[in-house]
Amino acid sequence: MSDQEAPPSEAQPAAAEAAPAPESDVSVAAAAALEPAPSPPAAQSAPPAVPASKKQPKEGTPGAPLNLTLDDVNDNSVTLTWDAPENVGPSGLDGYVVEHCKDGTADWVAANNKPFLSTRYVIRNLTAGDKLHIRVKTVKGDGVSDPAVLDQPILIREILEHPKIRLPRYLRELYMRTVGDVLNLMIPFRGKPKPQVTWTKEGQPLDPKRVVVRNSERDSVFFIREAQRKDSGKYEMSVKILDELEDKVVIHLQVIERPGPPENLKLLDVWGFNVALEWSPPKDNGNAELKGYTVQKADMKTKQWFTVLAHCNRTSCTVSDLIIGNSYSFRVFSENPCGLSEKPAVTKDVAHIKKSAAMYKSEPFNSRDLSEPPKFTQPLTDRTTTRGYSTQLVCCVRGFPKPKVIWMKNQMEIREDPKYLAVMNQGVCSLEIRKPSPFDGGVYTCKAVNALGEASVDCRLNVKVPE
């Protein structure tokens, strides 16, 4: 696209851009670029210019881009971002055109040959040390919008940014992995110009046969295909700029595996239903501190192993609650953060839980003599009843052996007479007289007899005749 003249609103900044400014200070140069130049009286009486992004576009002309922003700058390129205009229309835009010119001139050069629709653009192949004014226009058909212009000229140079390593939180403490694991650590960092990244282990360069490092502008990748215990150690990552600015981090890597079995497991003593065991730590702790020991037992009848003690921190223990008469074998595993040892230490001897030889002799038992003669605890009471209504005489007796109960009327024993029903239950004696008549009245006696004696109680029964 051919260069166009700057609109009147840009004339004053263009004249001001020619003002001298120290090139080493971007902010001072920008302030100088924005300082208005003297204008004739007629120009001073004119109303102030309105920014292109806030002007109302003419009919048929697209709106100017909004919020034009400098995103990044280095010694040969500039990155810009902006927002689309508010009124795009149903048919949309053809795209945007980015232009730039050197400070102090009005020669605008198009950075792109054809309009594009992205709201981000990188102007490349620039000359370090130049000051550039930059603007962006919207294109729609034959219409071109007023430009959106950066407020200050941009000095093309690399912006110095101090190096900073962003070490992930899980790497700030001891980083523990298992033998055979893949290690793929990505460490982000920042800094401008591009920092120089250096890795060392214990102050020495890395072994390229064991470790592969890939560096980019934003991160460093530390890779080990198959970790081994010899890869454990203190790794230092350094990010340096201009041999003066530097940031360092240290990663403590520990590659571990399962420990070996305990040594010299012995069956020290067997007493009652208890067994005392003792052993020594393993020769190989798996390159990690031991977390303890696991003790198991097996009955020689079933030969099934059961854990009786876990995470034991000592090298001895006592196993209790064994079954008398059975025989047991014992084994011990060592444990570290990687897990239990692959093999245990097993006792050579078998523990026999023997029965006690002491005999128990019981003391003679003196039984208590509970024999006693009959004794009435509740006597008979006199009663009055009406003819034809059954009645019941009740008393209580005790004695051992169980006494025999005899009922009598007027000193005559009552035998098998359907008129009478005699019952004795748990010492309670009762005599039921069914539908008595006046003839059934008289003195009733209950007598209890056993081998130790006898006892009796009396009562009088009156039978009334209703009028």
C-alpha positions, 0 to 999 in steps of 0.5 A: 500500500502506498504511503499516505500523508498524516492527518492534521492531528498528526502534524504537530507530533511529527514536528515535535519528533524532530526535537533532539532527545537522548537516545539512551533513555526511551522515556525521555525520548518519548516525552520529547516526542510528545512535546508540542511545537510552537504554532501560529496564532491561527492554529492556536485558536483551532480546537484541539485534535481528537485522537483517531481511535475516538473520532467518529468514522465517515460514512462508509469508512471503517473505525480505527483499531482500539487500544493499540499496545506495545507488547514486546521489543528487542534489538530487531523486532517489535510486537504489537496488539490491539482490539478490533473497532466497535462497529465492524458491520455485517460484512466484516473487515478486510484486515489491518495495515501496520505502518512505521516511520523513523523519528524526525521523518514523515516517510511511513512504510507499510510493514505488511503487503496485504491486510490481515485479520489478526489483532497481533503483529510482529514487525521484524528485520528492524535496525537496532538503535532506530526510533520508530513511530508506529500506527495501525489502520483498518481496511474495508473495501476501498475505505481506510480508517484513521490510524491508531498511533502509539503515544511515543516513538519506540527505541529498537533495542533489547530491553534488559530483564534480570534473570529469574528461575521459577523453580516448581514447589515440589523441587524446592525440597528433597526430590525422591524418585525410584530406580528405573523412573523417567525424570523429565523436569521442566524449569521455567525462567525469564530474562532478556536478552536470552540468558545462558543456562548452565547445569552442574552436579556437585560442582562438575559438568553433567555426564551427557551419557546420563543426562540430557538438557534442552534449553529454550528462551523460556525454560530448561528441560532436564531429562534422564531416561532411566534413573539410577542410584548414582544419579543422586546428588545436588544439581545446580542450575544457573541462568546468566545474562551479560556475565553479571546478572545471574540466578541460581537454584539447587535441586536435591535428587535422591534415587532410591530402591527397596532395602535389603533384608535384615541381618542375623535374625535370632530367636532369643527366648521362649516363655509362656506364650511369648517369644523374644526376637532380635536382628541387625539392620540390613547391609543395603538401606536402598539409598534411603533412611529406613522407616522401620521393620515389619514382623510376621509369624506363621503357625507351622500347622497352617503355614500362613503368615500374619503381621504381628508388628508393623513400623517397628523402629527397634531391632528387637521385639516380643511377640505375645498371645501365641497359642500354647501347644503350637509351633511358630516360625518368624520373619522380618522385613525392612522398610524404607520410603520405597517399600518393604524389602523384596526378601525377609529374614527368617528364623532358623529355629522354630518356637514351640509353645509348650504346655505348663508342667505345673499340676493344679490340685483343687481344694476339697469342697465342703457342701452345705447341709440344707436339710430342715423339717417342714415349716409353714411360712404362711398359715391358713386363714378362716374363710366364709363363702356362699353355697355353690361358689368354689373357694380356695384355701392357701398356705406356704411351707418349706423343708428339705427333703421336699415334704409330703402335704396332707389335707384333712377336714375335721381331722379326717384325711381328704383322699381322692374326692372329685369335690377337692383339688389339692396342688403344691407348687414351689412350696405353695399349697392350695386346696380348691373346694368346688361348689361347696354346700353347708355340709362342707363347712368345718375345720380344715388342716394342712399337714406337711411331713418329711424325714426330719419332722412334720408341721400343720396349720388349721382354718375354719370354713363357713358356708352360708346359704343365700336367703 
